[in-house]
Amino acid sequence: MLRVAVVGSGPSGVYAAQTLVQQREVPGVRVDVLDRLPAPYGLVRYGVAPDHEKIKSLQGSLRTVLEDERIRFLGNVEVGGPQLSTARLLELYHAVVYCVGAARDRLLGIPGEELAGVHSATAFVAWYSGHPDAVAEAFDLPGVGSAVVVGAGNVAVDVTRMLARGEQELAPTDMPQPALGALADSGVKSVSMVARRGPSQGKFTTKELRELGTLPGVAAVVDPAELALDPAYADQDAAAALPAVARRNLEVLRGWAGQDPGGAQRRIGLRFYLRPVEVLAGPGGRVAGMRFERTVPDGCGGVTGTGSYEDIEAQLVLRSVGYQGVPLPGLPFDPVKATVPHAAGRVLREGRASVGEYVAGWIKRGPTGVIGTNRPCAKETASSLLQDAAVLARRELPGDPLDALRAAGLHPVEWPGWLAIETAETDLGRSLGRRSVKIPDWPGLLTAANAGAGA
């Protein structure tokens, strides 16, 4: 029997586990899916916006995989920490597949970025998604009238939408009650989503973009002059050469160009060709606004500065300019690509494949693609592992890894513990007159899990 540990229970980890147990070439594969959190599903639970129920429903598919009798979920297990090194983990399993994502956001690298009120979109998403590591007190929304979101991807669109939504639309979601209350009491009236390049180069999908124009009581506005700067806006031949999604995005933005916000309660302004150069300080060392330099297309797909500047008022700044992988103690790491060096998923140490160590997901390829991109990525890695199975299985293991984890002082949350968390969140939602509501803190999650384990 080949025993494999998969570190990370998000889509890439679950898809890797699924591929390993469902293939027929190597019989008897057993997989333990380990996660630092007591709850599974990774970014599907803690990264997908709570109002995107269709995408969040993917949890059902991941759940089916994790309920396979050949797969065991072990949450609340931190790999790379003092109790469980990567070397020790490899002693307990024939092979380990690391699917640990890209947990760090990129910085803007401009003066004033350290001011109070400047946050990463990652931190904001974690807060309203109920991640137990989130710092709840960081977001003082009642004191915010204007917000700036720097970025032009789907995460930027998500956080812009969440700032503009009203309580009535958010209450049916599984958003934690404190976050719901804070957003309901928010003073935000204006959100500017700002990109340094043009609309045809935005990384958002058309579906996400369109949503901004359908929010009740919200006006989505675009400056026609900024659209006109885009070479593809007025040139039909240039537009025809664009990917289909970029052409559709331009059509959506055309419909919003010069739109009068009228009596809208909140306003979303989509700004283009503005490069952030400084965060402006106000009283008490808090952010008061951002300074941007106007850019123009350089004719080579990039932009160049014009020396003209514009200040946008803001009491909250969220940067959404990409993610980076972070080193996991004991694994090699490429600081330039922010990934683990690999060949078809096999971890490389000094250019040679490390026997029994593999990677999949963002830590393998970087933070690119959509959720579905993880399936072929994980399949490639699993195929490499299975090709190595004959060599890997020769090594005798010391016994059930779960016993060793407990002996090391870890307290794994098994599947019944996770089901108890689900039940506790359903009960919490019922008590608040809502549907299931996430428990957003470590003590609450572990208390619920332990109650289930003792049942």
N, C-alpha and C positions, 0 to 999 in steps of 0.2 A: 504494500500500500504506500502510495506517495502522499506525504503530508505537506501541505503548502500553507504558508501564512500570507495573507493579503493585508497590507497596512493601509487602511483608508476604506470607508464604506460608502463613498460617493459613487457616481455612475461608473467611473473607470475601474474602481475596485470591484464593484458588484459584477460588471461585465466580464472582468478577468476571471472571477470566481465561477461565473456561469459557464464560460467557455471551457474552463478546466474540468468541471464535473460532467458536462454534457458530451464532451468528445468521447470517441469509442476506441481510439488507438491505444490509450494507456488506461487500463481498467483500475478501479479502486482508488481514485484520487479523492482525498478529503481536504477541505479547505476551511481554515479559521480566518474569518474577516475581523481584523482588529481595528479599533478606532479609539482615539484619545477621548472622544466624547461618549457619554452613555447612550446617545441617540444615533441611529444610523442615517444614511442617505446624503450626508455631506452637503454640498451646495444646493441640492434639490430642497432640502429642509431649511438651510440657513442662508441661501443666496438668492433663490428665486423669489421675486416680489410676492407678498401674501395675496395680492389681488389678481395674480395670474394662476387661477385655479387649474386651468387646463394643463399647464406645464407642471404644476405641483402634483397633479394626479399621477405623474410618472412614479411617484412613491409606491403606487400599487404594483407596478411591474417590478421595481426593485425589491419590494416586500416578498413577492412570489419567489424570487431567486433566493433570498436569505432564509426562506422557510424550507428550502430543500434539505432533506435529512443528511445530505453529504456536506452541507455547509453549516458552520457554527459562527454566530455573531458573538464577539467579545468586546464590549464597549468599556470605557473607562480604563483603557490600557494605553499608556504613553510609551511609545518606542523612542529610544534615544535619550531617555532620562536616566536618573541614577539607579532606578530599579530594573531597567530593561534596556541594555545596550543593543545595538544592531548585531554585534558579534554574538551575544548571548542568544538573541532571537534565532539566528541562523543555526546555532547548536540544537535548538528545539525542533526545527523543521528541516525537511529536505531542501526547501526553497522558500524564498521570501520575495514577494512582489510589492514594491513600494508605489502607492498611488496617493501621495500626500499633497498634491495640488500645488498652488502658488499662493501663499498666504500673505505676502507683503505687497502693499501698493507702492507705486512709483511716486516719487516726489516731483514737485514742479521745479525745485531748485532756484527759487526766487526770494528776494528779501521779504521779510514779514510772514513767511510761511509758518513760523512758530507761534504766531499770535493766537490768543484765545478766540475761539469761534471758527478756526480753520481746521477742518477734519478731512480725512479720506472718505470717499464714498463707501469704501469697504467697511469702515467703522460704523457709518450710518446704517448701512444695510444690515450689519450684524445686530445693531440695536433694535431696529424695528422687526427683525426676523427672530428675535429671542435667543440669540447666541449667548451661552452662559459666560463667555469671556467679555461681552460688551460692557462698556462703561456707561451706565444709564444716565448719570448726572451730567454728562458732557454736553447734552443737547438741550439748551435753554430756549425752546422755540417760542414761548410767549413774548420774549423780548426781541424777536426777529421780525422785521417788516419786509426786508428784501434779502434774497439769497442769490448767490452765484454758484452755478455748477460748471466746473471746467472739464470739458470733455465732449465727445461726440459719438459715444458708443451706447450700447443698450443699457449698461449700468447707469450711465449719465441720464438717459431717458427715464429709467426706473426711479431714481432718487428725485428727479424733477417732478415726475408724476405723483410720487408719494407726498411731496411737500405741498402739492396743489390739490390733492384729493380732500374731500370733506369726510366728517365722521360717519355719515350715513353710508358711504360707500366702503369704508374700512371696517365697520363693525362686524359684518358677516365673515371676515377673514379670521385666521388663527393668530393674528398679531397679539403679542402680550398686552395685557390691560394697561400697564404704565405707558407703553409707547403709544397705544391708541389714545389714551387721555392727553398725552403731551401733544400729539398731532391735532387732536380735536381742539385744544386750547391755543393752537399756534397762531401767532400774529402775522404769519407770512401772507403777503398780498401780491408780491412780485417775485418771480423766479426767472433768472437769466441763465440760459444754457449756452455756453460760449465755446467756440471752436476756433483754432488758429488757422484752419484751412477752410475750403469751401464746402457747400452742401453736397456736391457730387462726390466728395471724399469722406463723407460721414460714415461711421462704422455701424450705425444703428440700422435695424431692419425696418421695412415699411410698416409692418403691423405695429411695432412698438411706437414708431413715429406718429402714425394715425391716431393712436390712443390719446395723444396729448390734445388733439383737437376735438375730442368727444367727451371730455370731462365736464360734468355738470357745473355751471357757474364759472367756468374757466375759459378765457380767451387765449388762443395761441396766435402769436403775432411774429411776423418776419419782416425785416427791412428790405424792401425791393432793391435798394441800392446795393446791398450786400449780396443778394442773389445775382444781380447783374454782373458782379465781378467774376463770377464763375464762368469760365470759357464755355462750359456745356449748357449754360442757361439760355443763351441766345443763338448759339451755333448748332443747328440741327445735326450736322455731320459729327461734331464733337459729342453731342448727346447720344447719337446712335452707336458710338463706339464704347459707351459706358456699359458696365454690367447692368442687367435688368433691374436689380434692386436700386441702383443709383438713379436710374431713369424714373422709377416709380417714386422715389423720395423727392426728386425735383418737382414732380407733378403735385405731390401733396403740399410742398412748400409754396409753390405758385399759388395755390388756393388760399394760403394764409397771408400772402404778401400784402402789406398795407392794411390789413384787416383792422377795423375799429373795435377796440375792446369794449366799447359801449358801457353797459351797466354790469359787466362781469365782476364777480366778487374777487377773483384772482386773475393774474395775468402771467402767461409764460411767454418770454421773449427768446426766440432762437436767434443767436448772434453768430456771425461767421467772419473769418479773416481778422481775428483779434488774438494776439499773442500775449499771454500773461507776463508781466514784467515785474510787478510788485504788489504785495498785499499792503493796504493802507491802514495805519493804526488810528484808533479813536481813543476816547477817554478810557482810562483804566487798563490800557494795553490790550483792548479788544479790537477785533477787525471792524473797520468802518467802510471798507470798500476795496476795490481792486483796480489797478491801473493796467491797461492793455495798450499794446502797440498795434496800429493798423497794419495789416499785411496785404500783399497782392500776389497773385500767381506769378511764379518765376518762369513759366513756360516749360518746365521740366518735371512737373508733377508736384513741386514743392511750393513754398511761399518765401517771400523776402519782406523785410521790414521797410516801412516808409518813413519812419521818424515822426509820424503823427500819433498822438496818444489820446486815449479816452478813459475816463474814470467811471466806474459803475458802483453805485452804492450797494453795500451789503453788510449785514450783521452776522451772516453765516456764509462760509465758503466751503464747498465740497469739491475736492479734486477727484477726478475719475479719468486718469490718464494711463491706466494699465496696471497689471499685476506682475509680480516677480516671484519666482521660487526662492525658498530659503534653504540654507544648508541643513541637513539632518546629521547630527553628530555620528560619525562612523562611516558615512557614505561619501564618496568623492563628489565634487561639485565644481561646475564650470561657472566662475563668477561673471563671465561676460554674457553667456546665454542664460544664466540663472537656472540651469537644469543639471541633472545628473548625466554625465557622459555615458553613452550606451551605443550598442549596435543591435538594431532590431529588438530593443528592449532589454538586452543583456547588459548589466552594469559593467563599465570598463574601469579598471584600475590600472593606471599607467599604460593605457592602450590595450590591455588584455582583458578578456571577459573574466569576470569574477564568478567562480562556480557557485551557483545557487542564488545569485542576487539579480533582481530584475526591476524594471520600472515601467509604469504606464501612466497615461493621463498628462496633466500639465507639467509635472516634474520631469517628464520624459521629453515632451515636445514643445513646452512653453505654453503660455496662456492663450491658446488660439482655438478657434472652432466653437461649435455649439455642443449641447449635451450629447447629441447623436454622434459627434465626431469621436467620442470616447470608445464607441463600440469597436470600430476597426482598429483603433490604436491598441485597445486591450487584447483584441484577438491576435494581433501580431506578436505581442509580448507572450501571451499564453502559448502560441505556436512554438516560439523559441524555447520556452520552458519544457514543453512536451518533447521537443527534439532532444533535449538534454536529460530526459527522465531516466533513461537506463543508467547513466552515470550517477545521477543524484540519488537514486533509490538504493545504491550500494551501501550507503552510510546508515548505520544503525542509530536510532534515536533513543533518548533516555526514558521515554514513556510519554504519557499524555502531557502535552505542553501546558494545559490548564493547571495541573498540579504544580508545575514549576513556577508559573506566574503567581499563583497564590503563595507559594513558599517564598517568593521574592518580596512579598508584602503588597502585591497588587490586589485589587478587589474588582475583578471583571464583572461587568453587567452582561448577563446572558439574555437570550431572547425573551424569556418570561419577564425579566426585569424591564426590558423595553416595552413589552405589552402593558405592564403596570404603569409606565409613564404615559402611554397613550390613554389608558383608562383615567388616570389622574387629570390629564389635560381635558378630556371630555367632561369629567365632573366639574372641573374649574369653569369651563365655558358655560355649563348648565347653571351654575350658581350665579354667573354674571349675566344671565339672559342672552348668552351668545352660543355659537357652536363651539367646537373644540378650541381651546386657547392655550398657547404654548406656555410652559413653565420656563422662565428666562434665567434661572440662576442654578448654580451647581448644587447647593444644599437641597433645593426643591426637587431637582431631577433625581439626585441620589436617594433622597428619602422615599420618593415614589418607587424607584427601582428596587430598593431594599425591601419595601413593603410587599412588592410582588414576588421577590425571591423567597420571602419567608412564608408566603401563602401556601 
